[in-house]
Amino acid sequence: MAGKQSIWIGFDPREIDAFAVARNSIRRHMISPVSARGVVLADLRARGLYTRPTSRKDGRLWDEISEAPMATEFACSRFLVPHLANSGWALFMDCDMLVRRDLQRLFGLADPSKAVMVVKHNHQPTVDVKMDGQAQLRYARKNWSSVMLFNCDHPANKALTLELVNSVPGRDLHRFCWLEDDLIGELSPEWNWLVGHSDPGIDPSIVHFTDGTPAMPGYEHCAYADEWRSELIRWAS
């Protein structure tokens, strides 16, 4: 696919190993490299791009606007990616992912008529806790925003302003409140395969350890855990 491309990975200091796996697996599979950068909350605050009021409650990051806990530091800052990328196609990914294919295949699926492309999960968690004790929140279109291929030049995304990102509840951002439904393109489930939830018959291109990475207690033996650990060893070697 012609045009500018960029990749952005959510960064949380509690999941440095996950970030390393995600970025290393991206780079290792890409024949034509694309820059893969972190979405780092401290940097965004320092630049004045992220101004949402947050606090700490019971050891958790709390979003005052949403009146809800944030499982990661990039829960809402991910929606700044079109602003950070400025133009072209920009891919956002959560950090708790293992990439198993060349992401040029994903960029090749970009539909210029769409403002964003996602895997349209029907994810209804049945437990209340995930990861390292974080609250498992339920909201419309859950996990759609964990892999987003943004068409930064689409006129509809002009509505995704800094003011909007910094002023509306997170649940509205995660349901793509600034877009009409027909502007949200659909990717096949292989591009955001949820461990423990997606069809086990699918050969995933992106494995998403949405409940917890293999480094977290209770998830050491989940699907693709060995591949994840192998990638971590490659990065550390």
N, C-alpha and C positions, 0 to 999 in steps of 0.2 A: 504494500500500500504506500502510495506516495504521500509526501507531506511530513510535517514535524510530528515526532512521537516522543513521549516521555513516560516514565514509570515512577510512581510514588508509593512508598510503603509506609504504613502507619508505624510510628515508633513509640514505644513505651519503655522506660528504663527498667521496668520489672520483667521485660521479655527481650532482653538483649540477645539471648541465644536464638530465639524465634526470628528476630529481625535478621540475624546473620544467616540463618538457614534460608529464609525467603530470598534475600538479596543474592546469596551465593548460588542458589539453585536457578534463579533467573539468569544470572550471568553465564553460568556453565552451559546452559542449553541454547543461548542465543547465538546464531551464526553472524548476524549483523547487530552489533551491540547497540543498545539504547540506554541512556543514562537512567539509573535507578537510584532515587534519592529518598531520604526519610522525610516524613511529615512530623516535625519535632515541635512539640507544644512550646517549650521554652523559647525557641527561636522565633516562632510566630508571635508570641507575646512581646518579645523584645522589639520586633519590627512593627508592632502596633496593628497587626492583622487579626489577631485573636483577642477579643476583649470581653468574652463571656465571663460573668462572675462565677467563680468556683470556690469551694471550701472543702474542708475535710470533716467527715462525720463517721465515727466508728472506724477510723482508719481508711475510709474509702473516699475517693474523689467525688465530690458532690456538685452537680450542675444546678445553680440557683434558679435559672430560668425554667428548666424542665422540672424542678423540684424532684429530682431523681438521681441515683448514683450513676457514675460513669465507669463502665468496666475497664476502659482504657483511656489514656490521655488523648487519643485521636478519635474519640467517639463522635465529636462534632467537627473537629478541625479538618477532617477528611473532605468536607465540602468546600474547602478553600482551594482544592486542587486546580479547578479551572482558572482561578485567579493566579495561582503560582505558575502554572504552565503557560498561560496567556493565549496560546493558540495551538492549533493542531489537535491531535488525539492524545489524551492523557489517561493513562491507566492507573487507578488507585487500587491497592490491595491491602487487606489486613496483614499484620506481620505473622500471624500464626498459620502460615501457608507453606506448602512445599510445591514448587513448580517442577513439572516432569516433562514439559514440551517447550519448544521454541515459541516464545510469546509473539513472534511475528505472525504465527498462525492466528492468534487472537486479534491482532491489529488488522489482519486480512479480512476479518469478518465485519469490520466497521461499516455501518450503514450511514451515509451522509445525511439521510432524511431524519435520522434520530438524534436527539440531544444527548442521550446517554444509553448505554447498553448494559444489561445485567442478566444474571440468572434469576428467573422469577420463582424463587422458592415459595413453597407453602410450609414454612417452618413453624411448628407449634411445640415448643419445648414442654416436657412434662415434669421437669425438675426445677427447683427454685435457686440452685446454686451451680456455678460453673467455675472453670479455671482454678484460681487460687483463693476461692471463697467469695468471688464476686457474685452479685445478684444476677440471676437469669431473668432479664426483663422480657415482657411480651408486648409486642407492638405490631401495627400493620406493616406488611412487607418486610418482616424480619429477615435479615441476612441478604436482602437485595443489595444493600450498600456496601457489603464487604468486598465485592469486586465490582468496580464501576469503570467502564470505558467511556470517558467524557469526550464529546464533540465540542471542544472549547469555542469553535467558531460558529456554532449554531445560535441563531438569534434568541432562541428561548432561554438559553443559559445566561443571557444578560440580566435576567431577573434574579440570578443567584449572586446577589451583591454581598459585599462585606457586611453591610447593615443587616441583611436577612440572616446570614450565617450566625451573626452575633446577637440576634434578638429573638428568634422564635424557638419554641421547645424542640429538643432534639428529635422527638418522635415525628414532628412535621418535616424536618429535613430528611429523615430516613424513609419517609413515604413519598419523597420527591414533590413536595407541596408546590414548587414553582413551575411544575410541568403538567401539561395535559397528558393523559394516559397514553395516547397514541404516539407520543414522542419518546416513550421509554421502550427501546428495542430489547429483544430477547436473545440471550445466548443459551446454548445447550448446557445441561448440567455438568458436563465434564470440566467446565471452566470455573466452577466453584462447588466442588464436590464435598459435601459436609460429612465428616467422619461420624459414623453412628446414626446418620439420618438419611443420606442419599441412597439411591438404588445401588446395592453392592455389585450389580452386574455391569456397571459403567466403569470403563477404564479412564480414570481421571487425568486431566492435564494439569489441574491445580487441585491439590488436596488441602482442604481447610479443616484444621483442628479446632473447630469452633467451641467445643466444650472444654478443651484443655490440650496443651501440647504434650508430647511424650516425656518432657522434662518435669511435668507436674504430677504429684502423687495421685494415683488412681487411673492415670492415662498412659502408663508405661507400655502397655501391651495392646494399645488400640491399633486399628488398621493403619498401615504405612508407617508405624512407629520405627521400624528398623531402617527404612529408607530415610526418615527424618534424622535419625541419629548418625547414619552414614554421611549425610550431607553436613551435619555439624562437625564431624571429624575431619572431613575434607577441608572445611573452612579453617579449622584450628591448626591443621597440619602445615 
